[in-house]
Structure formats: C-alpha cells, structure tokens
Amino acid sequence: MSKDSKTGQRATRQRPPTKIIVERHYVGTEKMETVFKRIAEEQITKKVKEIAENNAN
C-alpha cells in the first residue's frame, strides 16, 4: 500500500464483502437432484389430480 502524501498515513484498501455459498449435494445419502425430482413429480401429480377432480365436478 502506498502512503497518502498529505497525511503520511497508509491508505486502506476497501474490499467488497465476500459471500460464501455452500451447496449441499446430498440429503442424507441421496443426491439433491434426486430429491428435487421426486418433490417436483409429487407436486405435479398432486396438481394434475386436483385439476382432474375439478373438471369432473
């Protein structure tokens, strides 16, 4: 770092805050991808059943 010519003090560097993102790849012993697929399939199946029931009425 260089010194400020007016004050004779070192200039401090401003660093942006660092964000650390931790991604889990497994839930227990299952891959996250598998878990997400299963959840999505369950939600789609549930929605399709709701729509079918509403159309039947």
N, C-alpha and C positions, 0 to 999 in steps of 0.2 A: 504494500500500500504506500502511496506517496503522501508526503506531508503537505498540508494546506499552507500556502505561502503567507497568508495573513496571520493565522493563529499559531503556526508552528506545530499544530497537532495533526495526528494521523487522521485521514478521512476514513469513516467506517463504511463498509460496503453493506448495502441493503439487499438482502437475498429474499426472494419471494418464499413464502411458506411452502414446505414440501408436503404433499399429500401422499400418504402410503395407502395403497389399495390392496387389501388381502382378499383373494378369491379362494373360496373353498371348492375343491374339485370333487369331494366325496361327502356324502351324508352317511355316516356310519361306514358301511363297506360298499355302498352303492355310489356310482358316479352321479354327479349333479344332473348331467344331461338326461340320464335315465329317469331320475326323479321328476324333472321338469316335464319330460314327455308323458309320463304317467299322469301327472296332475293335469296337463293340458287335455289328454284323452278323456279323463274323468269329467272335466268341465264341459267339454264338447258333447260327450254322451248325455250328460245331465241336461244341457241346453236343448239338444235335439229331442229328448223325451218330453221336456216342457212344451216345446213348440208343437209336437205331435199331439199332446194331450189338449192343448188349446185349440188346435184345428179340429179335433174330434168333437169338441163341445160346440 
